Amino acid sequence: MATTRKPTEQKRRPLGLLRAFQATPQQLQKLEMIEQLDLSREKAAMLAEKGCEPVHIELAERELKRFLALSLLFKSPEYPFAPSRPVDALWHQFILNTRKYRNFCDMVYGHYLDHKPESSRAKCQALYAGEVFEGTRTCLRQAFGYLPEMMWADEVVCNSCQSGGDGPFGGYYS
């Protein structure tokens, strides 16, 4: 027997996309692909490297997936998108699984989604303090509403993101 929905009941949108955000059926289908992405190995690697506290790893995964959705939802952003440091750390783990990442990009975007890290920590900090990072946060709020500050604030939750010196925890994509 088929169940029918009440007229007021609406299907949940992928990744918590806001109802008010206009998305095409094709975009919603691609968001479903992002939502279904299994990042178990990448999360385990991040935890093994003490890149994030175990209590925050699921939140980091959700925020990475939402971040990866931005280029589907905003075709011509005024600025490139910049991940937060915790999101970037998990993205790096994903990129290291090159075949999986390449296949994901081909299925979702139709091309490889480049990561363009800054060459120094000073440049990364300037990027985060400026308009690029705030533009990313604005797009995330428009699409998903609430933005967990522990993942998107200037203050960082994850250990590896707090380590000093030069490192890959920065950058942007376009």
C-alpha positions in Angstrom: 0.0 0.0 0.0 1.4 3.4 -1.0 1.6 6.1 1.6 0.4 9.5 0.7 1.7 12.7 2.2 -0.5 15.3 3.7 -0.5 18.5 1.6 1.4 20.3 4.3 4.1 17.6 4.5 7.1 18.4 2.3 10.0 16.2 1.3 13.3 17.0 3.1 15.8 18.8 0.9 19.3 17.4 0.5 21.9 18.8 3.0 19.2 20.8 4.7 18.9 23.2 1.7 16.4 25.9 2.6 12.9 25.7 1.0 13.2 29.4 0.1 16.4 28.7 -1.9 15.5 28.1 -5.6 17.1 25.0 -6.9 16.4 23.0 -10.1 15.6 19.3 -10.1 19.0 18.7 -11.5 20.7 20.7 -8.7 18.7 18.8 -6.1 19.7 15.5 -7.7 23.4 16.5 -7.5 23.0 17.6 -3.9 21.6 14.1 -3.2 24.8 12.7 -4.6 26.9 15.0 -2.4 24.8 14.1 0.6 25.2 10.3 0.0 29.0 10.6 -0.4 30.7 8.2 2.0 33.6 9.9 3.7 34.2 7.3 6.3 37.9 6.7 5.4 38.6 10.4 5.1 37.0 11.1 8.5 39.0 8.2 10.0 42.2 9.6 8.5 41.5 13.0 9.9 40.8 11.6 13.3 44.0 9.5 13.2 46.0 12.7 12.5 44.3 14.4 15.4 42.9 16.8 12.8 39.6 17.2 14.6 38.0 16.2 17.8 35.8 13.0 17.4 32.8 14.9 18.7 33.1 17.4 15.8 33.8 15.0 12.9 30.2 14.6 11.7 29.7 18.3 11.7 32.9 18.8 9.7 31.6 16.2 7.2 28.2 18.0 6.8 29.9 21.4 6.4 32.4 20.0 3.8 29.4 18.6 1.8 27.6 21.9 2.0 30.8 23.7 1.0 31.1 21.4 -2.0 27.5 22.2 -3.0 28.2 25.9 -3.4 29.6 25.7 -6.9 26.4 23.9 -8.0 24.1 26.5 -6.3 26.0 29.7 -7.2 27.2 29.6 -10.7 28.9 33.0 -10.9 30.0 34.0 -7.5 31.5 37.5 -7.2 34.4 35.8 -5.3 35.9 32.3 -5.3 34.8 30.2 -2.3 37.1 29.7 0.6 36.6 26.8 3.1 37.1 27.1 6.8 40.1 25.4 8.2 38.3 22.4 9.6 36.4 21.9 6.3 39.6 22.3 4.4 41.3 19.6 6.5 38.6 17.1 5.6 38.6 18.2 2.0 42.4 17.5 1.9 41.7 13.9 3.1 39.1 13.5 0.3 41.5 14.9 -2.4 44.2 12.4 -1.3 41.9 9.6 -2.4 42.4 10.8 -6.0 40.4 8.2 -7.9 37.4 8.7 -5.6 37.7 12.5 -5.7 38.1 12.5 -9.5 35.0 10.3 -9.9 33.0 12.4 -7.5 33.9 15.6 -9.4 33.1 14.0 -12.8 29.6 12.9 -11.6 28.7 16.0 -9.7 30.4 18.9 -11.6 31.3 17.3 -14.9 34.9 18.4 -14.3 37.7 18.3 -11.7 37.1 20.8 -8.9 40.5 22.3 -8.3 41.8 23.3 -4.9 44.1 26.3 -5.0 45.8 26.5 -1.6 47.7 29.7 -0.7 51.5 29.3 -0.5 51.9 30.7 3.0 50.0 30.8 6.3 50.1 34.6 6.2 48.3 34.6 2.8 45.8 32.1 4.2 45.0 34.3 7.1 44.5 37.3 4.9 42.2 35.2 2.7 40.1 34.2 5.8 40.0 37.7 7.2 38.8 39.2 3.9 35.9 39.3 1.6 36.4 35.8 0.0 35.8 34.0 3.2 32.9 36.2 4.2 31.4 35.8 0.7 31.5 32.0 1.2 29.8 32.3 4.6 27.1 34.5 3.0 26.4 32.0 0.3 26.2 29.2 2.9 23.7 31.2 4.9 21.6 31.9 1.9 21.5 28.2 0.9 21.4 26.5 4.3 20.5 29.1 6.9 22.3 28.5 10.2 26.0 28.5 10.0 27.8 26.6 12.9 30.3 29.1 14.2 32.5 26.4 15.5 33.2 25.3 11.9 33.0 28.7 10.2 34.3 31.3 12.8 37.8 32.8 12.9 38.4 30.7 16.0 39.2 27.1 15.1 38.0 23.9 16.8 40.3 21.3 15.2 43.8 20.7 16.5 45.6 20.5 13.1 44.1 23.9 12.2 45.7 25.4 15.3 49.2 24.2 14.5 51.5 27.0 13.7 53.7 27.4 10.6 53.0 27.0 7.0 50.5 24.4 6.0 47.8 23.4 3.6 44.9 24.7 5.7 43.7 27.4 3.5 42.9 28.1 -0.1 39.9 28.4 -2.3 38.3 26.9 -5.3 36.5 28.4 -8.2 
